[in-house]
Amino acid sequence: MEILEWIRLILGGTLLLSGLIIFFVELYGIFHFHYVLNRMHAAATGDTLGISCSLIGLMIFCGLNFTTFKMMLVVAFLWFASPVSSHLLSNLEVTTNENLKKYCQVYENLSDLEKELKEEKNKEKAEEGKV
């Protein structure tokens, strides 16, 4: 029985630690990126994954009881709510930001992007030929 307790301790601690690491990476991404959509992506991904890892680690520590069931419901709610709310907020940003082209390049259709990629490849091949 003691081996199972050690396995529970190691697994729960590892998940809690990984949740904390994910939170710190999320914070770095939020303060490092300059554009709001990049910051929002870092925050949404970090929240969903970090809280889930932390709560699963706490569920392992807690064992099978009603509190574990409630934490499982919180994880399920966050897995549905966080991506939906992030998508809605980013959609609002894209539709209301007049300076969007200043931050990122928006292509009208796919052929423009394909032309630009071909030009970049041709430039790289020309530079490799010169060297």
C-alpha positions in Angstrom: 0.0 0.0 0.0 2.9 2.3 0.6 4.1 2.1 -3.0 0.7 3.3 -4.2 1.0 6.3 -1.9 4.4 7.2 -3.3 3.1 6.8 -6.9 0.2 9.1 -6.1 2.5 11.6 -4.5 4.9 11.6 -7.4 2.2 11.8 -10.1 0.2 14.5 -8.3 3.3 16.5 -7.6 4.5 16.2 -11.2 1.2 17.4 -12.5 1.1 20.3 -10.0 4.6 21.3 -10.9 3.9 21.1 -14.6 0.8 23.3 -14.1 3.0 25.9 -12.4 5.6 25.8 -15.1 2.8 26.3 -17.7 1.5 29.3 -15.8 5.0 30.9 -15.7 5.4 30.3 -19.5 2.0 31.8 -20.0 3.0 34.9 -18.0 6.1 35.3 -20.0 4.1 35.1 -23.2 1.6 37.6 -22.0 4.3 40.2 -21.1 6.6 39.3 -24.0 4.3 39.6 -27.0 3.3 43.1 -28.2 0.1 42.4 -30.2 -3.1 41.7 -28.3 -4.0 38.5 -30.3 -0.7 36.9 -29.5 -1.1 37.7 -25.8 -4.6 36.4 -25.8 -3.4 33.1 -27.4 -0.7 32.7 -24.8 -3.2 33.4 -22.0 -5.9 31.1 -23.3 -3.6 28.2 -24.0 -1.8 28.6 -20.6 -5.0 28.9 -18.7 -6.7 25.8 -20.2 -3.6 23.6 -19.9 -2.2 25.0 -16.7 -5.4 24.9 -14.7 -6.2 21.4 -16.0 -2.8 20.0 -15.0 -3.0 21.6 -11.6 -6.6 20.4 -10.9 -5.8 16.9 -12.1 -2.8 16.8 -9.8 -5.1 17.9 -6.9 -7.6 15.3 -7.9 -4.9 12.6 -7.6 -3.9 14.0 -4.1 -7.6 14.1 -3.0 -8.5 10.6 -4.0 -12.0 9.4 -5.1 -14.6 11.5 -3.4 -17.2 14.2 -4.1 -14.5 17.0 -4.2 -12.7 15.1 -7.0 -16.0 15.0 -8.9 -16.4 18.8 -8.5 -12.9 19.4 -9.7 -13.5 17.2 -12.7 -16.6 19.4 -13.5 -14.5 22.5 -13.2 -11.9 21.1 -15.6 -14.6 20.1 -18.1 -16.2 23.6 -17.9 -12.8 25.3 -18.4 -12.0 23.1 -21.4 -15.2 24.3 -23.1 -15.4 27.9 -21.8 -11.9 29.2 -22.2 -11.4 28.5 -26.0 -14.9 29.8 -26.8 -14.4 33.0 -24.9 -10.9 33.5 -26.4 -12.3 33.0 -29.9 -15.1 35.5 -29.3 -12.7 38.1 -27.9 -10.2 37.6 -30.8 -13.0 37.8 -33.3 -14.1 41.1 -31.7 -10.6 42.4 -31.9 -10.2 41.5 -35.6 -13.6 43.1 -36.5 -13.1 46.3 -34.5 -9.3 47.0 -34.9 -8.7 49.5 -37.7 -5.0 49.2 -37.4 -4.9 45.4 -37.9 -2.7 45.6 -41.0 -0.1 47.5 -39.1 0.4 44.5 -36.8 0.0 41.6 -39.2 -0.2 41.1 -42.9 -3.7 40.1 -44.0 -3.9 38.4 -47.4 -7.0 38.8 -49.5 -6.8 35.4 -51.1 -4.5 32.4 -51.0 -2.8 33.1 -54.3 -1.2 36.3 -53.0 0.4 34.3 -50.2 1.6 31.6 -52.6 3.2 34.2 -54.9 5.0 35.8 -52.0 6.3 32.4 -50.8 7.5 31.5 -54.3 9.3 34.9 -54.5 11.0 34.2 -51.2 12.2 30.8 -52.3 13.6 32.2 -55.5 15.5 34.9 -53.6 16.9 32.2 -51.2 18.0 30.1 -54.2 19.6 33.1 -55.8 21.5 33.9 -52.6 22.7 30.3 -52.3 23.9 30.4 -55.8 26.0 33.6 -55.1 27.6 32.1 -52.0 
